[in-house]
Amino acid sequence: MEKQKRKALTLKDKYDIIQKIQSGVKQRDVSQEMNLIKSTVSMIWKQREAILSAYGQGNSTCKKMRKSKHHEMDQGLLKWFTQKRQENVPVSGIILQEKANEMGSKIENKDFKCSKSWIERFKRRHNIRTGKIVGESAAVELNVVNDWLTNVWPHIRKNYDSEDIFNADETGLFYQMTPDKTLKFVGESCAGGKLSKLRITVLVAANMSGTEKRKLLVIGKSANPRCFKNKQLPVKYKSNRNAWMTSEIFTNELLEWDEQLKQKNRKIVLLVDNCTAHPEIKLNQIKLVFMPPNTSSKLQPMDQGVIHSLKSHYRKILLAQMIEAMDNGKTFSVSILDAVNFIHMAWQKVSKDTIANCFKHGGFSEKSAEFDADDELPLTEWLKKHEDDPGLIFTDVDNAIEIAVQEKIGEFNFEEYVEIDNDITVTERLTDEQIIESVTSVMATSDEAEGEENESDEDVDVYVPSLNEMAQKMAETRNFLESRTVPEPIWNSFCNLERYISDIHFSNRYVQTKITDFAK
């Protein structure tokens, strides 16, 4: 048999192979379809994170992901350039060359001289093109916002329905925060140290009509929390040393989303803010639109009130659990597993009306021909005015929770409690020293994160009931619900859950009986 030759594959080829495997095609079938050696396909699959990240930067035609001769300096200079570009600082080739000399000398501990040709190769390697940088002011100015909404947004908006216009934004969350500890955290940016262990970053995304909420992406510190073992999470979970959003995590998330949209033959526009963790990415189904720098507080819908609503619901879910523990004489604690479950529940409670009105107040929706006094209200006042609407923050149950907490621990300001982590860091603004540290220790921190398990008290073993116990609990729950007036959607959801548990229980008993009969 003639020996199969290795083929030189472009990044696009490798990307297509990864997408096939992710969609369920076996590696053996992919190798046969593309006439490749099986070990080649296997190696591509092992290196998928690096390949997806490189493909997202637009280098789809290159055939080898060669490291630069001065790889650490190359990566450090790229991080510095990306950060300056996102801060709207113009960087010429001469400035880039001088920075390379400075950074190279620090990283390699010797006098480093960067040539003009190396800078040109650096720019080609990372798809950097010269061009005018828009937006000179660092302050949030209404004229910048109005100019963008008047002259830029309409040309983007006309090509998409409201269901296909999305916004995404990150927020930090002190997931164990209780009202009695707020003073300790006031003004905390949480850029590192002990408090970083108590926070997560959450990527929140939804469409303009409020009809589609993207599954939350949660970023924690620990790569493998013990409490996650054998658990199916309701959110996506990533990790790094500081629990921050990084350009790598953001890129891979959007590439995955892009592939999902491709399978549905659907195109969307995604609005994001202009920050270091949001690089320009080559996408087919997603039009990535960067809002003007320093305008998030005026433009970004998630920043307008969606994240506030999400955190309000999260805090009240946490408080309800705290009250129950106190009433039962138990010690109250919140693991990161509790946190991802709570934040998922909170996201379900954020109504489509809240999301749609945040887009509207940001100026993204067309205004109605009829005057609506609500259009003139700030989002916080709008939420309070509609406090009786189903699905919004302020309900009788929520108010009861606030009263109960005040009885247990005393008076506290709920709005301050909700907003306590608004200013914590979610993406990094790196100093030169931090950039150098990140690129010189990347291998060590990567190995550390892979094997890391959180050893703190939060990760306690969770008891998992048997199928027999679950069947009994479901029967008890049915009796409870039948004695009350339950909304039809909740009753239907319970019936689906009951049927699911029953099917598993029956299947398990049937299979076990067959095995026992065979053994006889």
Salt bridges, closest charged atoms under 4 A:
ASP16 OD2 - LYS12 NZ 2.92
ASP29 OD1 - ARG28 NE 3.99
GLU33 OE2 - LYS20 NZ 3.11
ASP74 OD2 - ARG125 NH2 2.66
ASP74 OD1 - HIS126 NE2 2.91
GLU87 OE1 - LYS84 NZ 3.64
GLU87 OE2 - ARG429 NE 3.76
GLU102 OE2 - LYS99 NZ 3.39
GLU102 OE2 - LYS106 NZ 3.50
GLU108 OE2 - HIS70 ND1 2.70
GLU120 OE2 - LYS123 NZ 3.65
ASP164 OD1 - ARG266 NE 2.78
GLU170 OE2 - HIS278 NE2 2.62
GLU212 OE1 - ARG266 NH2 3.05
GLU253 OE2 - ARG214 NH2 3.50
GLU253 OE1 - LYS236 NZ 3.24
GLU256 OE2 - LYS236 NZ 3.29
ASP273 OD1 - HIS278 ND1 2.94
ASP327 OD1 - LYS408 NZ 2.53
GLU366 OE1 - ARG157 NH2 3.41
ASP374 OD1 - LYS385 NZ 2.72
ASP374 OD2 - HIS386 NE2 2.84
ASP375 OD1 - LYS360 NZ 3.10
ASP389 OD2 - HIS386 ND1 3.04
GLU402 OE2 - LYS316 NZ 3.52
GLU415 OE1 - HIS308 NE2 2.95
GLU419 OE2 - HIS308 NE2 3.70
ASP421 OD1 - LYS311 NZ 2.77
ASP421 OD2 - ARG315 NH2 2.43
ASP432 OD2 - LYS99 NZ 2.34
GLU433 OE2 - LYS106 NZ 3.94
GLU452 OE2 - LYS221 NZ 3.75
GLU455 OE1 - ARG226 NH1 2.74
GLU482 OE2 - ARG478 NH1 3.19
GLU498 OE1 - ARG478 NH2 2.56
